[in-house]
Amino acid sequence: MSKYKWKTIKKIGLGIIAFEGTEHLANIITELRDIVDYVSIGLQRKSYHGDDIHPTDLDEIFRLRDEDHLVDNILEVNLDLDKAPRQQEVDKRNMLIQDAEDHGCSHVIIIDSDEFYTHNSFLKAVQEIDENDYELTYCQYINYFHDYQHMMLYPFKEGMYVPFVSKTKYRFYFEYPNGYNKENPNDPAHQPRECVDFTLPSDPTRRYVRPYDRVLGKFSMPNGQIYEKKHYTVEYHVFPWNVVKMHHLSMLRADIRKKFNTWSSKMCFDNYNDLIDRALFNYNNFDENNDAIQKISLLFGTPNNEINVKKLPKQYIYPKYDFRTRLRVQKQYKKILVLNMSSTNSSFDLFNKLDKCSRETWAKDIIDGKYENIDYYTTIDTDKQTRIDEKNKVVYIHKDKDIDNTIHMYDRFIESSKLLLKKKKYDYIIRVNSSTWLNIDLLNEFLANETDDSKIYTHSLLSGYYSLYYPWMSGCLFMMASKYIGIIEKEFNALNDSTKTAVNDDIIISAVLRVRMNNLTNTDNGWKIFNSLEGKYLWKHDSLSKIKDNLDYSVPSYQVKDFELINDPEKQFEIESKRMKYLTEDWNKHKSTLNIEELEHKLRYENLNKNIYCILYTKQDHQEMVKNKDHEIAITQFKNPLPLNDDTIRLLKSYAHKSGYNWV
């Protein structure tokens, strides 16, 4: 309840739309709580793209009501997915206005979770509203970037405006008169009609409709639509900059990637994944000590998607809480697709037998439905039609008989992933081959604590060719966000045909991703998206005997393949299946006594200690290996790497250390 007595104002409501950015809510509300009478939060549990609200944000919203007692009411926002995101924005803002009116408020201000007002300026403006009985008010705002001392310069000379405290009898307006075309949002016949009752640059989803008594004529807007010119019976008041302004904490987040990934406008850009990754690179490498105007990339419809950032002469706002540490971290279990790469490329049917062994060991709990968030499928090549066998959890991908299986593996991985992603939404894809044992419990917990979906995890990182530093992912395990499927396909399709067939799929996938990041960031840091699941708490074991002594939460995966027996498939299956069964039995015994809190602490607070394993062979050797379909060369290089002179060793080591990897 406000401690102030007003002349014309009865009660003031503060309504806040919240999905992400909740780290700012405590500061926003605390600053104004003694001025406003009623505070409500519009809780949106899903983004416009179907993403669930993060448990950390959900925890903070209810904490503000139930523990801190700063919030009076939490309203559930139920999305109507048949409407455009912007139209839904208007609906939920109007819902909060109605809620404030229902709770006796004569005035209300509706804001987002990152919009901050200083106490004294807000109070001064409200006193003017009360004294003059203003109906509708607006003010300008400043956009912050990275910290409280930098602002973004928008290409609007007259500034940008937002609605301020206004009477609850008014509503916002935005609609698609011909309906919203989801397949083609730029369809001229389905363009939106925006409210033009406020003429200054502003968010079209929050412009108040003003009453009028007559139409003065019609005029054409730049988008080609015809609007009526009206004689309004109510004027709006715009506060000068020096009276009150909104401090938009737009680019201040505890986890800025979460904001980019869930941004309602991202689907307006065909290449939004590239824009997001470039924007994150700009953000993480921003020079906060540079007084000059800096040009940075963001997800905006500006030329080249760039914005200028200027350092302020001083810091103007001092919120109470540190937004970077305010939230209580909660884990979020991801929707995971485990895709086992099997094959028909064996007279002994080795790969299918190993897949059967996987299903009976480490994958059994997934198949039996013990993980609600994880699905398991095998992908197999076939000379018949591409299809999904849902009953047996198998994806068959058509392969011409004259195509080499190692080359076809890329197609099988991409095509099967695309098929399954059309069928169901997954956050992450874990790709393994049929000779890999997975610690599903650990990987599930690991991803539950991961918030950066730009990182790609692999069993180990390998480096070659001879005398060159080119890290690539070990083919026995890729773990990546599902968005990378479309990215990989786009980059791969841009290659020439000879390059596409020059190397195996794990190498080509690593290469196109590395080159993509190099191009986006204009640096040679593309390899930094790769992370080896070996380190302080995920370390490498060279033999089964070592695993026997050390098997705990530290082993994410293990390649059971025995290269010595590659030409004896029956013996190979006997040994590899025995290893797979042993690992599963030993893990099941161990996890019954596992302290899950200790596991979570390890996953959350200990950094990966990344290793590079150097497999040294010449490009000519590798091309011969592909040409002859001969694995003997690869095995030889594992056992007896090519001799290197001291200068070459120093060069490779320097690249590894510069990249943040340990040389192994």
Backbone hydrogen bonds, N-H to C=O, Kabsch-Sander energy under -0.5 kcal/mol:
donor,donor_aa,acceptor,acceptor_aa,energy
3,K,34,D,-1.8
6,W,4,Y,-0.5
13,G,107,H,-2.4
14,L,38,Y,-2.9
15,G,13,G,-0.5
15,G,109,I,-2.4
16,I,40,S,-2.2
17,I,111,I,-2.5
18,A,42,G,-2.4
19,F,20,E,-0.8
24,H,21,G,-1.6
25,L,22,T,-1.0
26,A,22,T,-0.5
28,I,24,H,-2.4
29,I,25,L,-2.7
30,T,26,A,-2.2
31,E,27,N,-1.8
32,L,28,I,-0.8
32,L,29,I,-0.8
33,R,29,I,-1.7
35,I,32,L,-2.1
36,V,32,L,-2.1
37,D,12,I,-2.4
38,Y,12,I,-1.7
40,S,14,L,-2.6
41,I,73,N,-2.2
42,G,16,I,-3.2
43,L,41,I,-1.0
43,L,75,L,-3.1
44,Q,18,A,-2.2
44,Q,42,G,-0.6
45,R,43,L,-0.7
45,R,77,V,-0.5
47,S,51,D,-2.7
50,G,47,S,-1.6
53,I,45,R,-2.7
57,D,54,H,-0.8
58,L,54,H,-2.1
59,D,55,P,-2.6
60,E,56,T,-1.7
61,I,57,D,-2.1
62,F,58,L,-1.9
63,R,59,D,-2.0
64,L,60,E,-2.0
65,R,61,I,-0.9
66,D,62,F,-3.2
67,E,63,R,-2.1
68,D,63,R,-2.5
70,L,64,L,-2.9
71,V,64,L,-1.1
72,D,39,V,-2.2
73,N,39,V,-1.6
75,L,41,I,-3.0
77,V,43,L,-3.2
78,N,76,E,-0.7
79,L,77,V,-0.7
81,L,79,L,-0.7
83,K,80,D,-2.4
88,Q,84,A,-2.2
89,E,85,P,-2.0
90,V,86,R,-1.7
91,D,87,Q,-1.9
92,K,88,Q,-2.3
93,R,89,E,-1.9
94,N,90,V,-2.6
95,M,91,D,-1.9
96,L,92,K,-1.6
97,I,93,R,-1.9
98,Q,94,N,-2.5
99,D,95,M,-2.1
100,A,96,L,-2.1
101,E,97,I,-2.3
102,D,98,Q,-2.6
103,H,99,D,-1.1
104,G,101,E,-1.6
105,C,100,A,-2.4
106,S,11,K,-1.4
107,H,11,K,-2.0
108,V,166,S,-2.7
109,I,13,G,-2.0
111,I,15,G,-2.8
111,I,109,I,-0.5
113,S,17,I,-0.9
115,E,112,D,-1.5
116,F,114,D,-0.6
116,F,247,H,-2.4
122,F,118,T,-2.2
123,L,119,H,-2.5
124,K,120,N,-2.4
125,A,121,S,-2.1
126,V,122,F,-2.3
127,Q,123,L,-2.4
128,E,124,K,-1.5
129,I,125,A,-2.2
130,D,126,V,-2.7
131,E,127,Q,-2.2
132,N,128,E,-2.2
133,D,129,I,-1.4
134,Y,129,I,-1.2
136,L,235,E,-0.6
138,Y,237,H,-2.3
139,C,162,V,-2.4
140,Q,244,V,-0.5
141,Y,160,M,-1.2
142,I,246,M,-2.3
143,N,152,M,-0.5
144,Y,142,I,-0.6
144,Y,248,H,-3.0
145,F,150,H,-2.2
146,H,251,M,-1.6
147,D,145,F,-2.2
150,H,147,D,-1.0
151,M,310,K,-2.8
152,M,143,N,-2.8
153,L,308,N,-3.2
154,Y,152,M,-0.7
156,F,154,Y,-0.8
157,K,155,P,-0.5
159,G,156,F,-1.7
161,Y,201,P,-2.1
162,V,139,C,-2.6
164,F,137,T,-3.0
166,S,108,V,-2.3
167,K,135,E,-2.5
168,T,106,S,-2.0
170,Y,167,K,-1.4
173,Y,207,R,-1.1
175,E,193,R,-1.9
179,G,176,Y,-2.1
181,N,179,G,-0.5
182,K,180,Y,-1.0
187,D,184,N,-2.0
190,H,187,D,-2.1
191,Q,188,P,-0.9
193,R,175,E,-3.8
194,E,192,P,-0.6
195,C,173,Y,-0.8
203,D,161,Y,-0.7
206,R,203,D,-1.8
209,V,171,R,-2.5
213,D,231,H,-2.1
214,R,231,H,-0.7
216,L,229,K,-3.4
217,G,229,K,-1.3
219,F,227,Y,-2.8
221,M,225,Q,-2.8
224,G,221,M,-2.3
227,Y,219,F,-2.9
229,K,217,G,-4.3
230,K,228,E,-0.5
231,H,214,R,-2.7
232,Y,230,K,-0.8
233,T,211,P,-2.3
234,V,211,P,-0.7
237,H,136,L,-2.7
239,F,138,Y,-2.8
239,F,237,H,-0.6
243,V,240,P,-1.7
244,V,240,P,-1.6
246,M,140,Q,-2.4
247,H,116,F,-3.3
248,H,142,I,-2.7
248,H,246,M,-0.9
249,L,114,D,-3.1
249,L,247,H,-0.9
250,S,248,H,-1.5
251,M,144,Y,-1.7
252,L,249,L,-1.6
253,R,251,M,-0.5
258,K,255,D,-0.8
259,K,255,D,-0.8
260,F,256,I,-1.9
261,N,257,R,-2.9
262,T,258,K,-1.4
263,W,259,K,-0.5
263,W,260,F,-0.9
266,K,263,W,-1.5
268,C,265,S,-1.9
269,F,266,K,-1.9
272,Y,269,F,-1.2
275,L,271,N,-2.2
276,I,272,Y,-2.7
277,D,273,N,-2.2
278,R,274,D,-2.5
279,A,275,L,-2.6
280,L,276,I,-2.6
281,F,277,D,-1.9
282,N,278,R,-2.3
283,Y,279,A,-2.5
284,N,280,L,-2.9
285,N,281,F,-1.5
286,F,283,Y,-1.3
288,E,286,F,-1.1
290,N,287,D,-1.3
291,D,289,N,-0.6
294,Q,309,V,-2.6
296,I,294,Q,-0.6
296,I,307,I,-3.0
298,L,305,N,-2.8
300,F,298,L,-1.9
302,T,300,F,-1.1
305,N,302,T,-3.0
306,E,303,P,-1.5
307,I,296,I,-3.0
308,N,153,L,-0.8
309,V,294,Q,-3.3
310,K,151,M,-2.9
312,L,149,Q,-2.8
316,Y,148,Y,-0.5
323,F,321,Y,-0.8
325,T,322,D,-1.5
326,R,322,D,-1.0
329,V,327,L,-0.7
332,Q,448,A,-2.8
336,I,334,K,-0.7
336,I,373,N,-3.2
337,L,428,Y,-2.4
338,V,336,I,-0.6
338,V,375,D,-3.1
339,L,337,L,-0.6
339,L,430,I,-3.0
340,N,338,V,-0.6
340,N,377,Y,-2.8
341,M,339,L,-0.6
341,M,432,V,-3.0
342,S,340,N,-1.2
342,S,379,T,-1.7
346,S,344,T,-1.9
349,D,346,S,-0.9
353,K,349,D,-1.9
354,L,350,L,-2.4
355,D,351,F,-2.2
356,K,352,N,-2.3
357,C,353,K,-2.0
358,S,354,L,-2.3
359,R,355,D,-2.3
360,E,356,K,-1.3
361,T,357,C,-0.7
361,T,358,S,-0.9
363,A,358,S,-2.3
364,K,361,T,-1.3
367,I,363,A,-2.3
368,D,364,K,-2.5
369,G,366,I,-1.6
370,K,365,D,-2.7
372,E,370,K,-0.6
374,I,371,Y,-1.0
375,D,336,I,-2.3
377,Y,338,V,-2.4
378,T,393,K,-2.3
379,T,340,N,-2.6
380,I,395,V,-2.6
382,T,397,I,-2.0
387,R,396,Y,-2.2
389,D,387,R,-0.5
389,D,394,V,-3.6
390,E,388,I,-1.0
393,K,389,D,-0.9
394,V,389,D,-2.1
395,V,378,T,-3.6
396,Y,387,R,-2.8
396,Y,394,V,-0.5
397,I,380,I,-2.5
397,I,395,V,-0.5
398,H,396,Y,-0.5
399,K,382,T,-2.7
403,I,400,D,-1.7
408,H,404,D,-2.1
409,M,405,N,-1.2
410,Y,407,I,-0.9
411,D,407,I,-0.6
412,R,408,H,-2.5
413,F,409,M,-2.4
414,I,410,Y,-2.6
415,E,411,D,-2.9
416,S,412,R,-2.1
417,S,413,F,-1.9
418,K,414,I,-2.5
419,L,415,E,-2.3
420,L,416,S,-2.2
421,L,417,S,-2.4
422,K,418,K,-1.6
423,K,419,L,-1.2
424,K,420,L,-2.0
427,D,335,K,-2.3
428,Y,335,K,-2.1
429,I,480,M,-3.1
430,I,337,L,-3.1
431,R,429,I,-0.7
431,R,478,F,-2.7
432,V,339,L,-2.3
432,V,430,I,-0.5
433,N,476,C,-0.7
434,S,341,M,-1.3
436,T,433,N,-1.6
437,W,558,Y,-3.1
439,N,556,P,-2.9
440,I,438,L,-1.1
443,L,439,N,-2.3
444,N,440,I,-2.5
445,E,441,D,-1.9
446,F,442,L,-2.8
447,L,443,L,-2.4
448,A,444,N,-1.5
449,N,445,E,-1.0
449,N,446,F,-0.8
450,E,447,L,-1.1
453,D,451,T,-0.8
455,K,452,D,-1.2
456,I,529,I,-3.4
457,Y,479,M,-2.8
458,T,531,N,-2.1
459,H,477,L,-1.1
461,L,611,N,-0.7
462,L,472,W,-2.8
463,S,613,Y,-1.9
464,G,470,Y,-0.9
466,Y,617,Y,-2.1
468,L,465,Y,-2.0
470,Y,464,G,-0.5
470,Y,468,L,-0.9
472,W,462,L,-2.4
473,M,506,D,-0.5
474,S,460,S,-2.1
477,L,474,S,-1.6
478,F,431,R,-2.5
479,M,457,Y,-2.4
480,M,429,I,-2.2
482,S,427,D,-2.5
484,Y,481,A,-1.9
485,I,482,S,-1.6
486,G,482,S,-0.5
487,I,483,K,-1.3
488,I,484,Y,-3.2
489,E,485,I,-2.2
490,K,486,G,-2.2
491,E,487,I,-2.4
492,F,488,I,-2.9
493,N,489,E,-2.5
494,A,490,K,-0.8
495,L,492,F,-1.7
500,K,496,N,-1.9
501,T,497,D,-1.2
502,A,499,T,-1.2
503,V,499,T,-0.6
505,D,406,T,-0.7
508,I,504,N,-2.4
509,I,505,D,-2.5
510,S,506,D,-1.6
511,A,507,I,-2.4
512,V,508,I,-2.6
513,L,509,I,-1.9
514,R,510,S,-2.2
515,V,511,A,-2.7
516,R,512,V,-2.2
517,M,513,L,-2.1
518,N,514,R,-2.1
519,N,515,V,-2.6
520,L,516,R,-2.2
521,T,517,M,-2.1
522,N,518,N,-1.4
523,T,518,N,-0.9
528,K,525,N,-2.1
529,I,526,G,-1.3
530,F,527,W,-1.9
531,N,456,I,-2.4
533,L,458,T,-2.7
534,E,532,S,-1.4
535,G,538,L,-2.0
547,I,543,S,-1.6
548,K,544,L,-2.1
549,D,545,S,-1.0
550,N,546,K,-1.2
550,N,547,I,-0.6
551,L,547,I,-2.0
555,V,552,D,-1.4
558,Y,437,W,-2.3
560,V,435,S,-2.2
560,V,558,Y,-0.8
561,K,435,S,-0.8
563,F,561,K,-0.6
565,L,562,D,-1.5
566,I,563,F,-1.3
568,D,565,L,-2.2
572,Q,568,D,-2.7
573,F,569,P,-2.8
574,E,570,E,-2.0
575,I,571,K,-2.1
576,E,572,Q,-2.9
577,S,573,F,-2.7
578,K,574,E,-1.3
579,R,575,I,-2.1
580,M,576,E,-2.3
581,K,577,S,-2.3
582,Y,578,K,-2.3
583,L,579,R,-2.7
584,T,580,M,-1.8
585,E,581,K,-2.5
586,D,582,Y,-2.8
587,W,583,L,-2.3
588,N,584,T,-2.6
589,K,585,E,-1.8
590,H,586,D,-2.0
591,K,587,W,-3.1
592,S,588,N,-0.7
593,T,590,H,-1.9
594,L,591,K,-1.0
596,I,594,L,-1.0
599,L,595,N,-1.8
600,E,596,I,-2.5
601,H,597,E,-2.1
602,K,598,E,-2.2
603,L,599,L,-2.6
604,R,600,E,-2.2
605,Y,601,H,-2.3
606,E,602,K,-1.6
607,N,605,Y,-0.5
610,K,608,L,-0.8
612,I,662,N,-2.8
613,Y,461,L,-2.8
614,C,612,I,-0.6
615,I,463,S,-2.0
615,I,613,Y,-0.6
616,L,614,C,-0.7
617,Y,615,I,-0.8
622,H,618,T,-2.1
623,Q,619,K,-2.5
624,E,620,Q,-2.2
625,M,621,D,-2.1
626,V,622,H,-2.2
627,K,623,Q,-2.6
628,N,624,E,-2.8
629,K,625,M,-0.8
630,D,625,M,-1.6
631,H,629,K,-0.5
635,I,631,H,-2.2
636,T,632,E,-2.4
637,Q,633,I,-2.2
638,F,634,A,-1.8
639,K,635,I,-1.9
640,N,636,T,-3.7
642,L,616,L,-1.1
649,I,645,N,-2.0
650,R,646,D,-2.4
651,L,647,D,-2.1
652,L,648,T,-2.6
653,K,649,I,-2.6
654,S,650,R,-2.4
655,Y,651,L,-2.0
656,A,652,L,-2.3
657,H,653,K,-2.8
658,K,654,S,-2.4
659,S,655,Y,-1.7
660,G,657,H,-1.2
661,Y,656,A,-2.8
662,N,610,K,-2.6
664,V,612,I,-2.1
664,V,662,N,-0.6
